[in-house]
């Protein structure tokens, strides 16, 4: 659906309706939809069908396919609620179609080898934009045409050319459509007998009159024309190349000539004398020197003097040498050493500078550059030289037409000779491009002032550039498109690990021969570039140009003079006041991690939360079961923190499952509860820090009535207030879409109930957590300093060493949640590593609490041995430790902080450190 709604209109899906005088919606019975509706979306602007196809997976910015935008009155019998379908995926539909292709093989080759080669080529996918073509191997049928046109080996089919002339559809009475295609076929037939010409013509005519039929196809020949031709032989020709000098003798058409290789001995070179189907003339094909070895190398070219006379031969030699170099390497691994690459580029520069570059010669040079670009060669040392070479080539190549286009897999060029009085702007673009295939070029003889949807890259030159033309003579304007990024490796981006930017588009350029264009004011150059991947996470992008003067002449990206305008998640437009090479950079600090890392992080998070939930449960059961463990304040605070973390872990584990139910209310409750327990966990971490501050910094003369009750009011009440305010302001901010910040904890395709609004997320989560963590860090530093002072002032004989202090520091880090700030530093190249560290440490926070505050606590282990162990492992309930704790618990002195003279009376690790680091004293607390 791509239509506009009238202002203040209403829309229902699946049923017709009208509005009454009060504006109410009245549904019309008997006009319901017979079918299903999926992925209904609405945008704030009109989209073309082509752009909409590219945005097939993007949600609407006005109405999205989400429960919160749809109302299903339960009382209505016409209700049809949205049902989840786990089988649906956000992909383009598969459209099967039949395709018939005729392939000409030259020189002749074994049928089975050709069939195997074509099958292999068709087995790989072809992608262009949002379209992917895949051949069905089970339906492939590859047959040689000459077998069907031979007659007792008397006639052989040599060449075949077919062009479709017209198509016609015939409707039958049974409403099945038959499609008739009309082709014009031209082919050569060779007679293999001593028959007369007339007899052979009659035989051919009789063969063509026979209809060919199978289950789905009927071929009929209409008005055949048969002409006897006597083609000339291919003349004798001397060819000098990197393989030496070869004298190819005169050869009959459609025959292959064989000659011995100069090196190595015993191998053969082949050359085919081909008969052109268009004009019935003979000509030599390029020699096949595959089995031969070259007699010179690329290094030998350095001694070669390039002149106007030998320039084409030099280009051919370079092409042959490069082909040999890459053919000897593994597929996709061929490269040229820096020294050889420098020689090749230098010789190509000499060819362009000393000779008139014809179209054929220019196309050969572009082919060589493209072959080097798609190889693994390091282009950095010669990058700017190659850019200047292509510009010089575009300025000097000669062609009779108004516009010349040259397209190769890695480089596309268009040159246009413009008359000043006819110039009204010029637009160059690439309509489609897929790696390994030639880009499709289009040129528009006018300025296009808006982005062209669906195009890979476009650049539009304004009419104001006419003022820069030289007189009334024609001016050369050239455009270039680079399908590789190897020529544009900025040291500030590639060589520095702290760089946050990456090249996010292909590179496109425009220049005017003999003129430097800059500081355009009235009309600027419009460049529109499609992103290499969809920017679904709204990462920051900026338009840049390649500055040849940066980095000591090595070149680099510069954003001066360019204004960035984001068109969509797939396109960005740039308005620039000059001409050069343009591209778009993406800030990778906000880009999502790879799918593989996302899966690993998801598994780590779920496993960690599961383990933490188990051990938090054990911690809570331990402290609740043994009353002696929870008599002091630190233990009671630890219980509340453990309960909050347990709720957070359990809700995180169950969130995806709960969000799979088709109940939006349940999703709101789940998201709000997850939000609440997250805030409660951090609040109790902050209260742990507050209590430690009172315990170690303000030890005496502090009394707070109903201390634990007040801490509980803050620890459980403040998060409740925050969540209640969010629900009161807009309950729909809770929903079934997680922000990018949580994508590292789950699969991107899984449903997840959480805050949908970035504003609410940063205010009600990030700011809240950041404030508590900042306070906790300050308290952590103060506590460590205080412990250090206690250890210094304590007699040397009673010191427990650095290992004891390290254990206390780690325990405090876990208790105060000081591993959570790692998320704020997960940027740049270290992002993935820090995310792994973040997930491991924080998902296991509950497990670490169990280790440091249960497993490593002597009083907890004694309670386990007293009540849970049997035989010789069981301890007697009567002990000095239990007596001292009981006595301390019965004291009623009005002191907030207490510490028995024993080194491990209390359950808090910081309590243990402080008691063991000071002189023995008895400070009692008031029990709740």
Secondary structure, DSSP 8 states (H G I E B T S, - for coil): ------TT----SSEEEEE-TTS-EEEEEEEE-SS------B-SS---HHHHHHTTT---SSB-SSGGG----TT-TT-------TT--S---------------SS---HHHHHHHHHHHHTS-EEETTEEE---GGG-----HHHHH-STTSEEEEEEEEEEEEEEEEE-TTS-EEEEEEEEEEEEEEE-SS--HHHHHHHHHHHHHS-EE-SS-EE---S----------B--EEEEETTEEEEE--B-TTEEEEEE-SSSTT-EEEEEEEE-TTT--EEE---B-TTS--SS-GGGGGG----TTTHHHHHHHHHHHHHHHHHTS-TTT----HHHHHHHHHHHHHHHHHS---HHHHHHHHHHHHHHHHTT---GGGHHHHHHHHHHHHHH---SSSEEEEE-SSEEEEEEEE-GGG-S-EEEEEEE--TTS--EEEEESS---S--TT-SEEEEE-GGGGGGS-TTS-EEEEEEEES-STT---HHHHS-TT--EEE-B-EEEEEETTB------SS-EEEEEEBSS--TT---EEEEEEETTHHHHT-EEE-TTEEEEE-SSSEEEEEESS-SEEEEEEEGGGS---HHHHHHHHHHHHHHHHHHHHHHHHHHHHHHH-GGGGSSHHHHHHHHHHHHHHHHHHHHHHHHHHHTSS-HHHHHHHHHHHHHHHHHHHHHHHHHHHHHHHHHTS-SS---TTHHHHHHHHHHHHHHHHHHHHHHHHGGGEES---GGGGGGS-TTS---EE--HHHHIIIIIHHHHHHHHHHHHHHHHHHHHHHHHHHHS-GGG---HHHHHHHHHHHHHHTTTTGGGGGG--GGGHHHHHHHHHHHHHTHHHHHHIIIIIT-HHHHHHHHHHT--GGG---S--HHHHHHHHHHT-----S--B-SSTT-SSSHHHHHHHHTS----B-----
